[in-house]
């Protein structure tokens, strides 16, 4: 089986496609860094949409998602964007946890695994 790397960098790729599965790296908000959890979440889900499209799939095929919040008290704010973004009937398995992110300016990080 072939391996396709999307957005390969020095340390990691934005995503890796193997077989009929795409694995994204944790996505963070660069344009809205330091802004609200809602703004960062919106930027991140938009990034995920673009990565999945490049891989030949979409958010209805997400199998699982892992969401890291710098402050778990922002869970509802993140969900206010997430709930509008996911397609009902196609919601993935999901874990959300509090974690110290790379910089205090990042409030949300999301990684997904999707079928193609």
N, C-alpha and C positions, 0 to 999 in steps of 0.2 A: 504494500500500500504506500501511496505517496504521502508526503507531509508538505503542506503549504503554510508558509508563515506570512501573516499579514502585519505590515508595519514593523519589520524586524529592526531591532536597535542593538546597542552595545550589550545591554544586560538582559533584555527580554523582547519579545514580540507583543504587539497589541493583541494578537490572537494566533492560534495554531489550529489548522484544519487537518484532521487525520480520519480517513475513512469518511463516514457520514456524520461526523461530530466536529463542532467548533468549540474551542476552549478560549475564553478571553482572559487576558490578564485583568487584574483589578484596575478599573477605570476611575480616574479622578478628574476633577474640574479644573482646567487651566485658565479658561476665560473668566470664570466666576470665582476663582480662588479668593478666599477671605470673605466671600458674600454668604448669604443665608443658606441653610440646609436645603430649602426648597429650590433655590436658584442652582445650587451645585447639583442636586439630584436631577433637575431638568436637563442640565448640560450633559450629565453622565448618561442618562437614558437616550439622549439624542446621539451621543457617541456610540453607544451600543447598537442602536439602529443602523448606523452607518457601517460599523464593523460587520454586523450580521449580513447586511446587504452585500458587502464586498465578498463575503464567504458564500453567498448564494442562498441565504435563508432569511428569516425574520423573527420578530419577537413571539409569534404564535408557536414557534418551535423550541422555545427555551425550555430546557428540561429542569435546570436548577439554577438558583441564584444565591450568591452569598453577599450580604450587605454589611459593611463595616461602618459604624457610626462612632465619631469621636466622643459623642455624648449621647447615651441611650435615651436621655430625656427628650431628644429631638425625633424620636421614633414616629410620632404622629405627623410631624411636619414633613418628614421624608415620605411617609405613606400618602400624604395628600397629593403628591406628584406621582408616586408609584401606582396608586390605585387608578388614576386617570390614564396611565400609560399602558398597563397590562391589559390584555384582551380577555374579558370574562369568558370562561369556558376553556381558556388556554393558559391559566395561571400556572407557573412553575412551582416545583418544590422550592422552599426558600428558608434560609437561615439568616437572622439578623443579630449582630452582636456588637458590643461596645469594644473598641480597640484604639490604642494610641496609633495614630496615623503618622506618616513620614514628617509632616509639618503641621503645626497648629492651625495653619490656614486651610488645610483640607478637613472638611467636616464629614464627608461621605466618600466611600469607595465601594464599587460594585463590580463583581466578577460573575459571569454567567457561562453555562455550558448549554449548547443548543444542538439540535439535530439539523441535518441538511435535507 
